Amino acid sequence: MDLEKLKQKKNECRSWKNVLPWYNQLLKVFKIEKENLEVSYGDWFSIGKREDLSEEEFALVEETAKKLIPWRKGPFKIFGLEIDSEWQSNIKYNLIRPYFNLKDKVVADIGCNNGYYMFRMLEDKPKRLVGFDPSALTLHQFEFVNHFVKSDIIYEMLGVEHLEYYNHKFDFIFMLGVLYHRADPVGTLKSLAKGLNSKGEIIIDTFMIDGEQEICLTPNKRYSKIPNIYFIPTIPALKNWLSRAGFEDIEVIATTTTTSEEQRKTAWSFEQSLEDFLDPNDKNKTVEGYPAPKRVYMKAKKIQ
């Protein structure tokens, strides 16, 4: 696989009719140059203060952020402008934070969206941070924030299937909320293993169903109104997948039930969110009648 040709092809998205307005808007905001801005790595990833900008500059920042709606991951605070994303991603990040140390490590975030988790990871001082996500919108959201952060994070418009062909391997890989979108979950986990250095580690999370058997739910057409959900395993089934893919020391970090505290409609998000995906008469079920979304978080190590 020639990744360089693929990257060049994907970068041509800047000229697509539906993408060009985002890119042109970024070119305007890129003219705002600020140095030594204050960064906060708290629940709201924050860069700069309101007083760092003139009225005209702040208006342009706000206009740009709104043109990049919907914001799924966050929240962000850009010069005091609060981008209240659909997902309160700080909840997930704070849950997994005690289980890794990224100092001086080469790290990948697969399905990185707009980079919220990677911006938070900067505090750990990793050697390198690389995000993989083929979405043009989230690339532009990332570049909007990173223009002011001025980090060395690399954003690749690539997917997990390209990981094993990348020009270097990783010490630690995060893949949060991706596995259920893959039609071949074991093959996807094998791709993670191939992208790791010896004894490299992963943290993943995915939808789960309760049960002690090594089985999974295969939704018909949609799950929680999402069309591309293929397999939702029990924890024993997921452990089996990880083992078959070449992982050991498999550890369950946590299981959670998704609530409206973590996922909800905001002025910065889609018109529908979790409350619209659940049965209005029974919040323990999706609108399709399946068990309501639960997640399992796991950590594992490559066998060799």
Backbone bond lengths (Angstrom), bond angles and torsions (degrees), N, CA, C in turn:
res aa  C-N    CA-C-N  psi(-1)  N-CA   C-N-CA  omega(-1)  CA-C   N-CA-C  phi
1 M - - - 1.466 - - 1.529 109.60 -
2 D 1.324 116.77 126.16 1.460 121.62 178.99 1.530 108.57 -91.69
3 L 1.341 115.32 93.83 1.458 119.34 -176.39 1.518 112.58 -67.09
4 E 1.324 117.25 -30.85 1.467 119.44 -178.86 1.526 111.13 -64.53
5 K 1.331 116.52 -41.69 1.468 119.67 176.51 1.522 110.54 -66.10
6 L 1.340 115.39 -38.37 1.463 119.20 179.32 1.524 110.87 -65.02
7 K 1.335 117.04 -42.97 1.466 120.72 178.30 1.525 110.79 -60.86
8 Q 1.344 115.83 -42.82 1.459 119.95 179.40 1.522 110.49 -61.42
9 K 1.329 116.40 -41.87 1.458 121.13 179.67 1.524 110.92 -63.50
10 K 1.343 116.00 -42.68 1.456 120.07 -178.93 1.525 111.59 -69.15
11 N 1.323 116.96 -33.91 1.464 119.53 179.00 1.522 112.51 -67.21
12 E 1.320 116.17 -17.77 1.460 119.91 176.89 1.532 111.23 -67.97
13 C 1.327 116.81 -10.04 1.471 119.60 179.27 1.521 111.42 -59.27
14 R 1.326 117.32 -22.28 1.462 120.64 -179.90 1.534 111.59 -56.39
15 S 1.328 115.83 -27.71 1.473 119.63 -176.20 1.528 112.72 -94.08
16 W 1.343 117.36 -2.78 1.460 119.15 178.78 1.524 110.19 -64.34
17 K 1.316 115.65 144.57 1.462 120.85 -175.35 1.538 112.12 -57.23
18 N 1.345 116.65 -39.59 1.463 118.70 -177.00 1.526 112.80 -82.67
19 V 1.308 117.72 -13.55 1.465 122.27 -178.21 1.527 111.68 -99.97
20 L 1.304 116.89 -30.62 1.461 121.62 -175.02 1.529 114.18 -53.28
21 P 1.344 120.44 -39.30 1.470 119.37 178.14 1.532 112.96 -60.19
22 W 1.344 117.69 -36.76 1.468 120.61 177.17 1.528 109.96 -64.20
23 Y 1.331 115.68 -45.98 1.461 120.13 -177.19 1.528 110.70 -65.11
24 N 1.322 117.15 -43.82 1.465 120.46 179.44 1.527 111.11 -62.87
25 Q 1.340 116.60 -35.92 1.457 120.37 177.31 1.526 110.58 -66.43
26 L 1.327 116.83 -40.16 1.467 119.93 177.27 1.523 111.57 -61.78
27 L 1.321 116.02 -39.60 1.471 119.07 -179.79 1.524 110.66 -58.55
28 K 1.334 116.63 -34.18 1.465 119.64 177.26 1.521 111.52 -67.52
29 V 1.332 116.20 -47.47 1.461 119.55 -175.71 1.526 111.10 -72.44
30 F 1.337 117.45 -23.93 1.471 120.37 178.67 1.533 111.61 -65.66
31 K 1.321 116.79 -15.36 1.470 119.91 178.13 1.530 111.60 -74.84
32 I 1.325 116.34 -14.94 1.467 120.26 176.36 1.525 107.89 -82.95
33 E 1.285 117.43 112.37 1.466 122.08 -178.77 1.522 109.79 -113.99
34 K 1.338 115.95 120.19 1.458 121.64 178.52 1.530 108.77 -132.32
35 E 1.301 115.85 143.38 1.455 121.24 -179.21 1.525 110.22 -118.45
36 N 1.347 114.39 155.96 1.473 122.25 173.53 1.526 112.61 54.24
37 L 1.329 115.63 44.61 1.455 120.32 178.67 1.525 110.68 -77.19
38 E 1.313 115.46 147.95 1.463 120.58 179.03 1.529 109.92 -74.46
39 V 1.343 116.16 131.81 1.458 122.12 179.87 1.523 109.31 -116.93
40 S 1.341 116.34 134.86 1.462 121.80 175.00 1.518 108.76 -119.85
41 Y 1.339 116.38 128.83 1.461 121.49 -178.08 1.520 112.09 -97.95
42 G 1.316 117.55 25.98 1.454 121.64 179.89 1.513 111.92 -77.70
43 D 1.338 116.11 -167.38 1.463 121.08 -178.43 1.525 111.22 -55.15
44 W 1.320 116.77 -43.88 1.467 120.90 169.52 1.515 106.50 -87.85
45 F 1.351 117.63 109.47 1.463 117.78 174.79 1.517 107.33 -68.54
46 S 1.320 116.31 120.68 1.459 121.05 -168.53 1.519 111.28 -122.90
47 I 1.334 115.32 137.01 1.458 121.16 175.49 1.523 109.05 -133.73
48 G 1.331 116.42 125.44 1.454 121.71 176.13 1.521 113.99 76.73
49 K 1.334 114.29 171.08 1.464 122.67 177.14 1.522 109.39 -124.83
50 R 1.318 116.23 159.13 1.463 120.74 -178.90 1.519 111.23 -56.33
51 E 1.320 117.80 -37.85 1.467 120.69 -176.55 1.527 113.15 -73.04
52 D 1.352 117.25 -6.82 1.467 120.13 176.76 1.521 112.18 -74.63
53 L 1.349 116.90 -14.42 1.461 120.85 -174.96 1.519 111.34 -120.49
54 S 1.326 114.34 150.75 1.464 119.65 169.75 1.520 108.87 -75.38
55 E 1.343 116.42 170.71 1.458 120.59 177.83 1.530 110.58 -58.99
56 E 1.334 116.61 -41.91 1.463 120.85 -178.45 1.523 110.93 -67.11
57 E 1.331 116.58 -41.17 1.461 120.39 -179.63 1.531 110.88 -65.98
58 F 1.329 116.74 -42.82 1.463 119.50 -179.84 1.536 110.50 -64.50
59 A 1.325 116.56 -40.17 1.465 120.32 178.84 1.530 110.60 -60.67
60 L 1.336 117.03 -38.01 1.460 120.96 178.77 1.531 111.12 -69.34
61 V 1.322 116.99 -40.38 1.467 120.90 176.65 1.531 109.99 -61.14
62 E 1.317 116.59 -46.07 1.464 120.34 -179.87 1.528 111.21 -64.21
63 E 1.330 116.42 -42.89 1.461 120.72 178.72 1.527 110.83 -60.50
64 T 1.324 116.50 -42.15 1.462 120.92 -179.41 1.520 111.22 -65.46
65 A 1.333 116.87 -46.12 1.463 120.77 179.88 1.528 110.64 -59.00
66 K 1.324 116.96 -40.30 1.462 120.19 -178.21 1.529 111.84 -72.34
67 K 1.328 117.34 -30.59 1.461 119.71 177.62 1.525 111.41 -71.08
68 L 1.342 116.70 -17.83 1.460 121.04 -179.53 1.525 112.47 -97.09
69 I 1.328 118.17 10.97 1.469 122.27 173.23 1.532 108.40 -64.98
70 P 1.358 118.46 138.96 1.467 128.61 13.76 1.526 113.24 -92.55
71 W 1.325 115.44 142.12 1.457 123.58 173.33 1.529 107.93 -98.23
72 R 1.307 117.02 110.31 1.466 120.38 -177.98 1.532 111.15 -85.97
73 K 1.339 117.34 -40.44 1.464 120.94 -175.39 1.525 109.91 -110.62
74 G 1.308 115.69 149.03 1.455 123.10 -177.93 1.517 108.82 160.99
75 P 1.309 119.10 -154.53 1.475 127.86 10.98 1.529 112.61 -89.98
76 F 1.334 114.39 158.62 1.457 123.16 176.68 1.528 109.85 -119.68
77 K 1.317 114.24 151.70 1.460 120.49 171.44 1.526 106.27 -129.87
78 I 1.327 116.20 109.19 1.459 122.51 -174.85 1.523 108.20 -110.47
79 F 1.316 116.54 107.87 1.474 121.86 -175.99 1.527 110.87 52.46
80 G 1.315 115.60 39.10 1.455 121.01 178.82 1.521 114.30 86.99
81 L 1.334 118.26 -11.92 1.458 121.93 177.01 1.523 108.53 -76.01
82 E 1.315 117.77 119.24 1.458 122.23 -176.47 1.524 110.38 -90.79
83 I 1.335 115.08 112.77 1.456 121.72 176.22 1.529 106.38 -97.71
84 D 1.325 115.11 96.27 1.459 122.13 -174.18 1.519 108.69 -89.05
85 S 1.316 116.44 90.33 1.458 122.89 -172.82 1.523 112.76 -67.94
86 E 1.338 115.74 166.00 1.467 120.50 178.16 1.526 111.18 -59.62
87 W 1.325 116.10 -46.27 1.463 121.31 178.99 1.520 110.16 -95.47
88 Q 1.307 116.21 130.92 1.460 121.44 169.05 1.522 106.52 -83.36
89 S 1.326 115.22 81.18 1.467 121.40 -171.49 1.521 112.17 -67.17
90 N 1.329 116.63 -16.85 1.457 119.95 176.43 1.522 111.41 -60.52
91 I 1.336 117.34 -30.59 1.468 120.59 -179.51 1.521 109.94 -63.97
92 K 1.330 116.63 -47.09 1.465 120.75 178.23 1.524 110.52 -65.56
93 Y 1.338 116.40 -44.67 1.468 119.20 -176.85 1.526 110.96 -63.54
94 N 1.306 117.11 -43.37 1.464 120.28 -179.47 1.527 111.48 -65.80
95 L 1.346 116.68 -29.47 1.456 120.59 179.16 1.532 110.89 -68.03
96 I 1.331 117.15 -43.32 1.466 120.03 -176.07 1.523 113.32 -88.84
97 R 1.343 117.42 -13.67 1.464 121.13 -173.09 1.531 114.26 -55.48
98 P 1.329 121.65 -36.87 1.473 119.57 -179.74 1.530 114.12 -69.59
99 Y 1.335 117.92 -6.14 1.459 120.25 -171.23 1.530 113.84 -105.30
100 F 1.313 117.98 12.47 1.461 118.97 176.89 1.524 111.09 -150.01
101 N 1.329 113.27 155.57 1.465 122.92 173.59 1.525 106.42 -135.56
102 L 1.319 117.24 112.09 1.463 121.80 -171.73 1.517 113.68 -99.63
103 K 1.298 118.79 4.30 1.466 121.04 -175.35 1.533 110.34 -57.02
104 D 1.344 114.70 125.38 1.465 123.82 177.21 1.529 113.38 63.38
105 K 1.331 117.90 19.18 1.462 120.93 179.82 1.523 110.65 -103.51
106 V 1.324 114.69 155.06 1.464 122.06 175.07 1.528 107.04 -93.27
107 V 1.334 115.63 118.46 1.467 121.24 -165.13 1.529 110.32 -124.35
108 A 1.333 115.82 139.43 1.469 121.87 173.73 1.515 109.60 -120.63
109 D 1.333 115.51 144.09 1.466 122.39 172.27 1.520 106.60 -120.44
110 I 1.339 115.91 108.36 1.459 121.48 -176.68 1.528 108.58 -88.82
111 G 1.322 115.80 126.15 1.465 119.54 -173.00 1.515 110.00 74.02
112 C 1.328 115.69 47.04 1.470 122.25 -168.84 1.521 113.75 -73.10
113 N 1.355 117.01 -9.73 1.456 120.20 -177.75 1.532 109.21 55.56
114 N 1.334 118.80 -129.43 1.471 120.67 -176.25 1.517 113.70 -90.28
115 G 1.350 116.50 7.01 1.455 119.49 174.35 1.511 115.95 93.28
116 Y 1.344 118.23 8.07 1.465 119.93 -177.00 1.524 111.63 -51.43
117 Y 1.347 116.48 -48.85 1.464 118.67 -177.67 1.526 111.22 -64.10
118 M 1.332 116.91 -39.57 1.465 119.42 -179.53 1.520 111.51 -66.32
119 F 1.322 117.29 -38.67 1.469 118.87 176.24 1.526 110.37 -60.78
120 R 1.327 116.58 -40.16 1.467 119.84 177.10 1.534 110.74 -65.39
121 M 1.334 116.63 -35.76 1.462 121.30 -178.09 1.526 113.50 -68.55
122 L 1.328 117.20 -20.47 1.464 120.18 179.34 1.524 111.54 -55.11
123 E 1.315 116.80 -29.86 1.459 121.30 -178.99 1.534 111.54 -62.10
124 D 1.341 116.19 -26.20 1.472 121.20 -179.43 1.524 112.84 -79.93
125 K 1.329 117.21 -10.57 1.466 123.02 -179.94 1.539 112.33 59.89
126 P 1.339 117.13 55.98 1.468 119.49 174.09 1.526 110.59 -68.34
127 K 1.312 115.65 160.03 1.469 120.39 177.89 1.517 110.68 -68.39
128 R 1.333 115.54 -40.58 1.469 120.49 -179.83 1.522 108.83 -153.41
129 L 1.329 116.24 143.69 1.455 122.60 177.03 1.523 108.57 -125.91
130 V 1.326 115.85 125.27 1.463 120.84 179.23 1.525 108.71 -128.67
131 G 1.326 116.58 126.60 1.451 121.80 176.72 1.519 110.65 -104.34
132 F 1.333 116.42 140.13 1.459 122.54 177.75 1.524 108.31 -117.50
133 D 1.326 117.11 120.41 1.465 120.92 174.63 1.523 108.34 -166.37
134 P 1.341 118.51 126.85 1.467 120.48 -176.28 1.518 115.07 -83.52
135 S 1.340 118.54 5.76 1.464 121.28 -175.68 1.520 111.78 -80.73
136 A 1.324 116.44 126.23 1.464 121.00 178.42 1.527 111.63 -69.06
137 L 1.336 117.41 -37.95 1.463 119.98 -179.93 1.517 111.11 -62.72
138 T 1.335 117.23 -48.98 1.464 118.86 -176.87 1.528 111.65 -68.62
139 L 1.333 117.35 -29.29 1.467 119.70 172.82 1.526 109.97 -58.81
140 H 1.323 117.37 -45.43 1.463 120.79 -178.64 1.529 111.31 -68.74
141 Q 1.330 117.58 -36.20 1.464 119.76 174.88 1.521 110.39 -62.30
142 F 1.335 115.93 -44.42 1.464 120.19 177.85 1.527 111.19 -59.12
143 E 1.321 116.86 -47.59 1.469 120.19 -177.03 1.524 111.50 -65.78
144 F 1.325 116.63 -33.20 1.462 120.95 175.92 1.526 110.44 -60.58
145 V 1.333 117.17 -50.39 1.465 120.73 -179.91 1.524 110.81 -68.60
146 N 1.327 116.72 -43.97 1.462 120.20 -173.64 1.526 112.69 -70.55
147 H 1.320 116.86 -21.09 1.472 118.58 175.52 1.522 110.70 -57.68
148 F 1.316 116.67 -34.64 1.464 120.67 -179.57 1.528 111.90 -92.52
149 V 1.325 116.90 -31.73 1.470 119.83 177.55 1.524 110.63 -70.81
150 K 1.347 115.67 -38.08 1.476 122.35 -179.55 1.519 111.91 60.04
151 S 1.341 115.83 43.61 1.460 120.34 177.43 1.530 109.82 -84.84
152 D 1.340 115.26 170.51 1.465 122.01 176.31 1.526 111.79 -96.08
153 I 1.328 117.49 15.18 1.463 120.67 178.73 1.532 109.48 -59.64
154 I 1.334 115.50 136.05 1.468 122.00 176.72 1.523 108.35 -101.64
155 Y 1.316 116.50 129.70 1.470 121.43 178.81 1.519 107.80 -112.54
156 E 1.341 116.07 116.18 1.452 121.22 179.60 1.520 109.75 -107.38
157 M 1.331 116.88 130.25 1.464 120.59 176.25 1.532 109.74 -82.25
158 L 1.327 113.91 59.23 1.454 122.14 -177.03 1.517 109.08 -127.60
159 G 1.335 116.56 165.80 1.447 121.82 178.55 1.507 112.29 -111.72
160 V 1.324 116.70 179.90 1.462 121.50 -179.33 1.523 110.91 -61.43
161 E 1.322 117.74 -28.97 1.465 120.62 -178.76 1.530 112.60 -67.61
162 H 1.334 117.16 -14.65 1.466 121.13 179.36 1.530 112.03 -95.30
163 L 1.310 116.67 -6.94 1.462 121.20 -171.46 1.526 112.10 -59.49
164 E 1.334 117.58 -44.40 1.466 120.09 -175.70 1.524 112.56 -69.08
165 Y 1.337 117.58 -15.59 1.468 121.37 179.22 1.524 111.88 -98.69
166 Y 1.322 117.33 0.70 1.456 120.48 -176.32 1.530 109.86 -66.23
167 N 1.352 116.44 161.68 1.463 119.05 -171.69 1.526 114.43 -79.17
168 H 1.317 118.21 0.09 1.466 121.09 170.30 1.525 108.44 -157.46
169 K 1.322 114.89 166.04 1.459 120.30 179.57 1.524 109.95 -101.55
170 F 1.314 115.59 175.80 1.459 121.06 -171.08 1.529 111.27 -124.41
171 D 1.332 114.70 152.87 1.464 121.05 175.56 1.524 111.11 -86.76
172 F 1.328 116.03 -30.56 1.459 120.91 -176.59 1.519 108.10 -145.64
173 I 1.327 115.95 132.98 1.463 121.26 178.66 1.524 109.52 -126.43
174 F 1.324 115.75 131.66 1.462 122.61 171.94 1.528 108.08 -105.38
175 M 1.324 116.31 135.88 1.457 120.46 172.94 1.530 106.65 -139.48
176 L 1.309 114.86 93.98 1.460 121.83 -170.48 1.530 110.08 -108.45
177 G 1.333 115.76 115.90 1.452 119.78 177.51 1.513 114.10 71.99
178 V 1.328 117.41 38.31 1.470 121.55 -178.65 1.525 112.17 -122.64
179 L 1.323 117.68 -37.79 1.468 121.41 -167.35 1.523 112.35 -57.11
180 Y 1.342 117.93 -37.27 1.465 119.29 -178.29 1.518 113.10 -71.79
181 H 1.338 116.97 -11.15 1.464 120.80 175.86 1.529 112.31 -87.28
182 R 1.331 117.33 -2.07 1.460 120.98 -174.11 1.523 110.48 -104.29
183 A 1.336 115.76 130.23 1.464 120.56 -178.21 1.525 112.21 -72.16
184 D 1.340 117.42 -18.27 1.464 122.10 178.63 1.527 108.03 -125.81
185 P 1.334 118.48 82.76 1.461 120.16 -174.39 1.521 113.82 -63.64
186 V 1.339 118.68 -39.43 1.465 120.19 179.62 1.533 109.75 -66.99
187 G 1.330 116.49 -41.27 1.462 119.63 176.86 1.517 111.95 -62.07
188 T 1.327 116.28 -36.95 1.469 120.61 177.44 1.519 110.62 -64.24
189 L 1.328 117.00 -44.04 1.462 120.65 178.63 1.525 110.93 -66.07
190 K 1.333 117.43 -34.27 1.472 120.38 174.86 1.523 110.64 -63.78
191 S 1.338 117.00 -36.29 1.466 120.08 176.81 1.527 110.85 -63.05
192 L 1.337 116.46 -38.77 1.462 119.41 175.78 1.519 110.47 -60.82
193 A 1.339 116.51 -45.90 1.463 120.34 -179.09 1.530 111.06 -61.26
194 K 1.327 116.81 -40.03 1.465 120.43 -179.98 1.524 111.78 -68.41
195 G 1.342 116.87 -23.72 1.459 120.48 179.46 1.513 114.44 -87.21
196 L 1.333 116.85 -1.99 1.464 121.06 -176.93 1.525 112.65 -99.01
197 N 1.324 115.24 148.77 1.455 120.60 166.11 1.523 109.22 -69.84
198 S 1.320 117.15 166.51 1.459 121.56 177.89 1.529 110.08 -54.97
199 K 1.327 115.69 131.70 1.464 123.54 -178.89 1.531 112.79 64.54
200 G 1.324 116.01 17.28 1.457 119.34 175.30 1.518 110.87 -64.72
201 E 1.340 116.24 160.56 1.458 121.18 -173.87 1.523 111.42 -121.96
202 I 1.334 114.71 156.30 1.458 121.07 174.72 1.525 109.69 -130.76
203 I 1.319 115.00 153.03 1.461 122.16 162.69 1.520 106.40 -126.69
204 I 1.336 115.70 126.88 1.459 120.71 178.31 1.529 108.87 -127.05
205 D 1.325 115.58 158.05 1.459 119.21 165.08 1.520 107.97 -137.96
206 T 1.329 115.27 150.18 1.449 120.51 -179.23 1.518 109.30 -155.80
207 F 1.329 115.92 162.24 1.454 119.82 171.70 1.532 109.56 -59.75
208 M 1.321 116.28 150.08 1.459 121.22 178.31 1.526 109.26 -141.02
209 I 1.336 115.29 161.85 1.452 121.41 168.07 1.525 107.69 -121.77
210 D 1.311 116.26 154.65 1.454 120.65 178.64 1.527 110.32 -73.36
211 G 1.339 115.65 151.04 1.460 119.87 176.75 1.511 111.74 147.65
212 E 1.308 115.93 153.03 1.458 122.02 179.86 1.517 112.24 -98.43
213 Q 1.325 117.40 -12.53 1.457 120.24 179.24 1.523 110.88 -84.03
214 E 1.331 115.88 157.46 1.466 121.39 178.93 1.526 108.90 -86.53
215 I 1.332 115.10 73.95 1.458 121.88 -177.09 1.521 109.40 -132.41
216 C 1.335 116.66 172.73 1.465 119.93 176.76 1.516 109.87 -148.27
217 L 1.316 115.14 157.68 1.458 123.46 174.34 1.524 108.57 -88.10
218 T 1.328 115.61 133.61 1.468 120.82 174.73 1.524 107.42 -116.31
219 P 1.335 117.69 96.13 1.472 119.76 -174.88 1.529 112.09 -62.74
220 N 1.317 115.66 147.19 1.458 122.09 176.91 1.533 108.78 -90.83
221 K 1.304 116.41 108.72 1.465 125.20 176.38 1.532 113.16 73.53
222 R 1.344 118.44 -59.03 1.465 119.14 -176.47 1.529 110.60 -140.31
223 Y 1.329 113.99 151.52 1.465 121.41 172.06 1.516 106.54 -132.17
224 S 1.328 116.87 120.66 1.461 121.41 -178.34 1.532 110.33 55.97
225 K 1.330 115.01 37.79 1.470 125.38 -179.12 1.529 113.65 69.68
226 I 1.327 117.56 7.34 1.468 121.10 -179.75 1.522 108.42 -96.74
227 P 1.351 118.54 124.44 1.467 120.01 -174.05 1.528 114.68 -77.00
228 N 1.340 118.13 -31.15 1.469 119.79 -171.91 1.536 112.13 -103.28
229 I 1.332 115.52 54.90 1.458 121.81 173.36 1.527 106.47 -111.19
230 Y 1.330 116.99 119.52 1.459 120.45 -171.59 1.526 113.90 -102.70
231 F 1.339 116.77 -52.85 1.462 120.10 -176.27 1.525 110.02 -136.63
232 I 1.340 115.74 132.48 1.462 121.56 177.17 1.530 106.89 -122.12
233 P 1.345 117.89 105.10 1.466 120.32 -170.36 1.522 113.13 -89.75
234 T 1.343 113.82 162.98 1.457 119.35 161.26 1.522 107.69 -75.15
235 I 1.321 117.45 166.21 1.471 120.13 177.53 1.525 111.24 -61.00
236 P 1.347 120.09 -44.23 1.473 118.75 176.69 1.528 113.06 -58.88
237 A 1.332 117.51 -37.14 1.463 119.81 178.77 1.529 110.46 -66.60
238 L 1.332 117.36 -41.58 1.460 120.57 179.75 1.528 110.99 -64.95
239 K 1.321 116.55 -39.91 1.471 119.62 175.97 1.530 110.41 -61.06
240 N 1.324 115.63 -39.64 1.460 120.42 177.63 1.530 110.25 -62.20
241 W 1.333 117.44 -45.76 1.466 121.00 177.96 1.527 110.94 -57.29
242 L 1.330 116.19 -46.89 1.463 120.30 -178.77 1.521 111.38 -62.27
243 S 1.317 116.67 -42.85 1.463 120.61 179.24 1.521 110.89 -62.67
244 R 1.328 116.35 -44.84 1.465 120.23 179.48 1.529 111.74 -64.60
245 A 1.318 116.46 -27.99 1.470 120.77 -178.40 1.529 112.48 -82.80
246 G 1.337 117.92 -7.00 1.465 120.03 175.92 1.511 114.99 106.00
247 F 1.340 116.72 29.00 1.458 120.44 -179.93 1.529 110.87 -115.54
248 E 1.332 114.42 154.01 1.459 122.02 176.55 1.527 108.60 -136.71
249 D 1.332 116.50 -177.24 1.471 121.73 -178.20 1.528 110.39 49.11
250 I 1.312 115.44 46.98 1.461 121.62 -175.85 1.522 109.13 -78.32
251 E 1.330 115.65 122.35 1.460 122.10 -172.86 1.523 110.22 -126.27
252 V 1.319 116.77 129.35 1.456 120.89 172.31 1.526 108.33 -82.34
253 I 1.328 115.97 115.58 1.467 120.98 179.22 1.527 110.44 -77.97
254 A 1.335 115.89 -46.58 1.473 119.84 -176.61 1.512 109.51 -168.58
255 T 1.321 115.40 160.02 1.462 122.21 166.32 1.525 106.57 -124.91
256 T 1.338 115.57 141.82 1.466 119.52 -177.59 1.517 109.68 -139.70
257 T 1.313 115.16 154.91 1.459 121.83 170.06 1.527 107.84 -104.05
258 T 1.314 116.31 127.42 1.467 120.13 -178.84 1.524 109.92 -67.85
259 T 1.329 115.97 130.24 1.466 121.34 -179.76 1.518 110.15 -123.76
260 S 1.330 115.06 170.73 1.465 120.33 179.44 1.526 111.93 -72.37
261 E 1.323 117.85 -8.39 1.463 119.39 171.64 1.522 110.22 -71.03
262 E 1.338 116.02 -33.49 1.464 121.23 -176.71 1.521 112.48 -92.39
263 Q 1.315 117.85 -36.22 1.465 122.30 -177.41 1.516 109.48 -132.84
264 R 1.356 116.06 119.70 1.461 119.54 -178.58 1.522 110.17 -161.47
265 K 1.332 115.30 163.98 1.464 120.86 178.09 1.523 110.02 -71.40
266 T 1.324 115.50 139.94 1.464 121.22 171.87 1.524 107.55 -139.30
267 A 1.311 115.84 176.31 1.468 120.53 177.37 1.527 111.39 -67.44
268 W 1.346 117.43 -13.46 1.454 121.97 -176.34 1.531 112.49 -103.86
269 S 1.340 117.87 6.38 1.459 119.60 -170.59 1.523 111.87 -123.45
270 F 1.331 115.29 -165.89 1.453 121.85 176.35 1.527 110.24 -69.63
271 E 1.330 115.36 167.84 1.462 120.09 179.67 1.521 112.10 -75.49
272 Q 1.347 117.52 -18.01 1.456 121.44 176.78 1.521 110.31 -125.76
273 S 1.332 115.13 151.13 1.459 120.54 177.26 1.524 108.32 -149.50
274 L 1.335 116.42 -158.51 1.460 121.37 -169.40 1.525 113.34 -49.37
275 E 1.330 117.71 -45.77 1.471 120.34 -175.55 1.527 111.92 -59.65
276 D 1.339 116.39 -25.49 1.463 120.65 179.11 1.527 112.13 -87.07
277 F 1.336 116.54 -11.79 1.458 120.72 -176.60 1.521 112.30 -94.93
278 L 1.345 117.20 -9.73 1.460 121.51 -177.17 1.526 110.87 -102.91
279 D 1.320 115.48 153.92 1.462 121.79 176.03 1.532 108.73 -60.69
280 P 1.322 119.33 120.80 1.464 121.17 -176.80 1.534 113.44 -61.35
281 N 1.331 116.33 -20.45 1.463 120.45 -178.93 1.526 113.24 -100.25
282 D 1.338 116.62 -9.74 1.468 120.56 -179.02 1.521 108.56 -154.77
283 K 1.314 116.68 98.32 1.461 121.72 -175.93 1.529 112.87 -69.17
284 N 1.330 117.33 -4.43 1.467 120.86 175.74 1.526 112.07 -85.07
285 K 1.346 115.90 0.47 1.457 120.65 179.82 1.523 110.48 -129.85
286 T 1.319 115.45 153.33 1.464 120.28 171.41 1.530 108.08 -78.36
287 V 1.331 115.81 172.02 1.463 119.31 178.65 1.533 111.54 -63.28
288 E 1.351 115.98 -20.70 1.465 119.53 178.58 1.524 112.56 -86.38
289 G 1.347 116.42 -8.45 1.455 120.35 -179.52 1.510 114.75 97.01
290 Y 1.335 117.57 5.04 1.458 120.97 177.34 1.533 110.04 -83.68
291 P 1.353 118.30 164.35 1.465 119.65 174.10 1.527 111.04 -56.94
292 A 1.318 116.95 138.65 1.469 121.72 -178.78 1.529 110.13 -61.61
293 P 1.332 117.72 154.87 1.466 121.54 -174.25 1.528 114.16 -57.74
294 K 1.327 114.00 124.26 1.457 123.35 168.61 1.523 107.49 -125.34
295 R 1.313 116.11 150.88 1.458 120.26 -178.99 1.520 110.94 -125.14
296 V 1.332 113.80 147.58 1.458 120.19 171.41 1.526 107.71 -120.14
297 Y 1.325 115.37 137.12 1.459 123.16 178.13 1.519 107.92 -109.28
298 M 1.340 116.60 128.78 1.461 120.25 -177.79 1.517 110.88 -132.42
299 K 1.324 114.10 148.16 1.455 122.35 173.64 1.518 108.02 -120.58
300 A 1.325 117.59 140.55 1.458 121.19 -179.35 1.533 109.51 -150.83
301 K 1.323 114.77 163.26 1.469 121.36 -177.78 1.523 108.92 -123.02
302 K 1.319 115.76 140.67 1.463 120.77 175.81 1.526 108.99 -64.74
303 I 1.330 116.13 138.17 1.468 119.87 -174.64 1.523 111.83 -64.56
304 Q 1.328 118.21 -39.71 1.471 119.33 179.14 1.515 110.41 -144.17
